Amino acid sequence: MRHLLALALAVVVVVAPALAQNKPAAKAPTAVMTLDNGGVITLEFFPADAPKHVENFIKLARAGFYDHQRFHRVEPGFVVQIGDPQSKTLPMNAPGMGTGGPGYTIKAEFNKRPFERGILGMARKNDPDSAGSQFYIMLGAAGHLNGQYTAFGRVVSGMDVVDKIKVGDRVKTVKIN
């Protein structure tokens, strides 16, 4: 009886990891951002690298937080940025534009993802744990951000749309798939 139990345990120890490897990888969550001008940007997230940031973005998007916001920052060759709820109603040159958020912050999740063209990064203040809702899309590589900001996703289609974004361009909707 002991030999049978030992054999069964040995089979489980050997076979279980092999079965787990045959399991298909979980599909990364995605979002479709549609701009008022008709442009469409598809985003893919990195839940293994920044789970709380991905969860936060998805929660905000599902609540309509990003709908009708405008891009308040465009730095050619560097980033386009969105996520300040004040951009829905205030003029783009209003004092404090670019300082708004969801009313809470989340802890940084620095990871090994390099900040290269198409990467989504969370904007923050000097405090690494001050991110909330503002994020940026990289227009080019910026190695100085690596390990200093949280990379939580990437653009999988629509970089041609991102390249044309101007300050004040409005997002119609962000839908999570």
C-alpha positions in Angstrom: 0.0 0.0 0.0 2.8 2.4 0.9 4.5 1.7 -2.4 1.3 2.4 -4.3 0.9 5.7 -2.4 4.5 6.7 -3.0 4.1 5.8 -6.7 0.9 7.9 -7.0 2.7 10.9 -5.3 5.7 10.6 -7.6 3.4 10.6 -10.7 1.6 13.8 -9.4 4.9 15.5 -8.7 6.3 14.6 -12.2 3.1 15.0 -14.3 1.4 18.0 -12.7 4.0 20.5 -13.9 3.9 19.1 -17.4 0.2 19.4 -17.5 0.4 23.0 -16.3 2.8 23.8 -19.1 0.3 22.6 -21.7 -2.3 25.0 -20.4 -2.7 27.9 -22.8 -1.5 31.2 -21.5 -4.2 33.5 -20.3 -5.1 36.1 -22.8 -4.0 39.6 -21.8 -6.9 42.1 -21.3 -7.3 44.7 -24.0 -9.1 48.0 -24.5 -10.2 49.9 -27.5 -9.9 53.7 -27.3 -12.0 55.5 -29.9 -11.3 59.2 -30.5 -13.9 61.8 -31.5 -12.1 62.2 -34.8 -12.7 58.5 -35.6 -9.3 57.2 -34.7 -9.0 53.9 -32.9 -6.2 52.7 -30.6 -6.1 49.2 -29.3 -4.3 48.6 -26.0 -3.0 45.4 -24.4 -2.2 45.2 -20.7 0.6 43.6 -18.7 -1.2 42.1 -15.6 1.8 39.9 -14.7 4.0 43.0 -14.5 1.7 45.6 -13.0 -1.5 43.9 -11.7 -2.8 46.8 -9.6 -2.2 49.4 -12.4 -4.0 47.1 -14.9 -6.9 46.5 -12.5 -7.1 50.3 -11.8 -7.2 51.2 -15.5 -9.8 48.6 -16.2 -12.0 49.7 -13.3 -11.8 53.4 -14.4 -12.5 52.6 -18.0 -15.5 50.4 -17.2 -16.9 53.3 -15.1 -16.5 55.7 -18.1 -13.8 57.7 -16.3 -11.8 58.2 -19.5 -14.7 58.8 -21.8 -14.8 62.4 -23.2 -11.4 63.3 -21.7 -8.9 65.2 -23.8 -5.2 64.7 -24.2 -3.7 67.5 -22.1 0.0 66.9 -22.9 1.8 66.1 -26.1 5.6 66.1 -26.2 6.7 65.2 -29.8 9.0 62.2 -29.9 8.3 61.5 -26.2 4.7 61.1 -25.0 1.0 61.9 -25.3 -0.8 62.0 -22.0 -4.4 61.8 -20.8 -6.3 60.9 -17.6 -7.1 64.3 -15.9 -10.9 64.4 -15.4 -10.7 68.2 -15.5 -10.0 67.9 -19.2 -13.6 67.0 -19.9 -14.8 70.6 -19.1 -12.0 73.0 -18.4 -10.0 74.8 -21.1 -6.7 73.2 -22.0 -4.8 76.3 -20.7 -6.7 76.3 -17.4 -4.5 76.6 -14.3 -4.0 73.1 -12.8 -4.8 71.3 -16.1 -2.9 68.0 -15.8 -3.1 67.8 -12.0 -6.4 66.0 -11.6 -7.0 62.4 -10.8 -9.5 59.9 -9.4 -9.2 61.0 -5.8 -6.8 58.2 -4.7 -3.3 56.9 -5.5 -1.8 53.5 -6.2 1.5 52.1 -5.2 4.2 51.9 -7.9 4.8 48.6 -9.7 8.2 49.2 -11.3 9.1 46.3 -13.6 11.6 45.3 -16.3 9.5 46.5 -19.3 11.5 49.1 -21.2 9.9 52.4 -22.0 9.9 52.2 -25.8 7.6 53.4 -28.5 4.0 52.3 -27.8 4.4 51.5 -24.1 1.7 52.7 -21.6 3.2 54.3 -18.5 1.5 55.7 -15.4 2.1 59.4 -14.8 2.9 60.4 -11.2 4.2 63.2 -9.1 7.7 63.1 -7.4 6.3 60.4 -5.0 6.6 57.1 -6.8 3.4 56.0 -5.2 1.3 58.9 -6.4 -0.2 57.5 -9.7 -3.9 57.5 -10.1 -5.5 57.9 -13.5 -3.1 59.8 -15.7 -1.2 57.7 -18.2 0.9 58.3 -21.2 1.7 56.5 -24.5 5.3 56.6 -25.5 6.1 58.1 -28.9 9.7 57.1 -28.7 12.2 55.3 -26.4 13.0 56.9 -23.1 15.4 54.7 -21.1 15.6 57.2 -18.3 12.0 56.2 -17.3 13.0 52.5 -17.0 12.5 51.3 -13.4 11.3 54.8 -12.4 7.7 54.6 -13.7 5.2 51.8 -14.0 4.9 50.3 -17.5 1.5 48.6 -17.6 0.6 48.0 -21.2 1.3 48.8 -24.9 -0.4 49.9 -28.1 -1.1 46.8 -30.3 -2.7 48.8 -33.1 -3.3 52.4 -33.9 0.2 54.0 -33.3 -0.5 55.9 -36.5 -3.5 57.5 -34.7 -1.3 58.1 -31.6 1.3 59.9 -33.7 -1.3 62.4 -34.9 -2.8 63.3 -31.4 -2.7 67.0 -30.6 -3.4 68.7 -27.2 -7.2 68.9 -26.8 -8.0 65.8 -28.9 -10.9 64.1 -27.2 -11.5 60.4 -26.5 -15.0 59.3 -27.3 -14.9 56.0 -25.4 -12.6 53.4 -23.8 -14.1 49.9 -23.9 -12.5 46.9 -22.2 -12.5 43.6 -24.0 
